[in-house]
Amino acid sequence: MFEKTNQTETNTTEVEAAFESGLDADAAADAPSEAEAQEEQAPPAEQKYTVKYNGKEVDLTLDELKTRAQMGMNYDHVKAENDRIKNSQLYKTLYGMAQREGVSLEEYGKRIAAQSRQARIDRLEKSGMQPEAAKRYLDMETQMETAKAEAARKQPYLDFVRKFPDVRPEDISDAVWERFHETGSLIGAYTEAENAKLRAQIKTMQQNEENAQRAIGSLANDRAAAHTDAFLEGLLGG
């Protein structure tokens, strides 16, 4: 009796083991291969757009297109400023003088700067300053003017960071940067854009509120009409 029971238990254990082994085999067969798993995890390729650049077709992503567009807008702004300078009377006068000297405008500018520097040195020497001391004085003056110009260039950014310390450069839209290049005030350009957003939000809220009020009024009118009809029906015995 005991032998028969033990044999039954042994057979049952073997069947269970075989069943579990079969499940493991099925699971292994159903599991995706390593190559398939990597293919499923790989991010989809970013869509590209074909555009013409310098007469050639190139494929660019959306971010690259935005960058090129911004560069194009900046180029238009710089070109307009260069055209304004070239059409000024000062530019035409200096350009004509450089042509008469037979040199480029850049070289002519260097000559004027050198002559102006030497004239300053001569005046300082006449006032009693030694030649080397006069040169060092002008060098220090030039360094101070350069530092002052650099500080003036950085000032709009420093002022903006003080006023909006939590705003990152990437949070500023291209339209704001473009407006900043036009006006020179980053705070003003950003505030102007934020105020426009706020006005748009307020307008949307007011429109939503008006729509809700109209919906409530329509519902109230429907209920009043239903109540009146029931009253009349009862009164008239309908």
Buried (B, 14 or more C-beta within 10 A) or exposed (E): EEEEEEEEEEEEEEEEEEEEEEEEEEEEEEEEEEEEEEEEEEEEEEEEEEEEEEEEEEEBEEEBEEEBEEEEBBEEEEEEEEEEEEEEEEBEEBBEBBEEEEBEBEEBEEEEEEEEBEEBBEEBEEEEBEEEEBBEBBEEEEEEEEEEEEEEEEEBEEEBEEEBEEEEEEEBEEEBBBBBBEEEBBBBBBBBBEEEEEEEEEEEEEEEEEEEEEEEEEEEEEEEEEEEEEEEEEEEEE
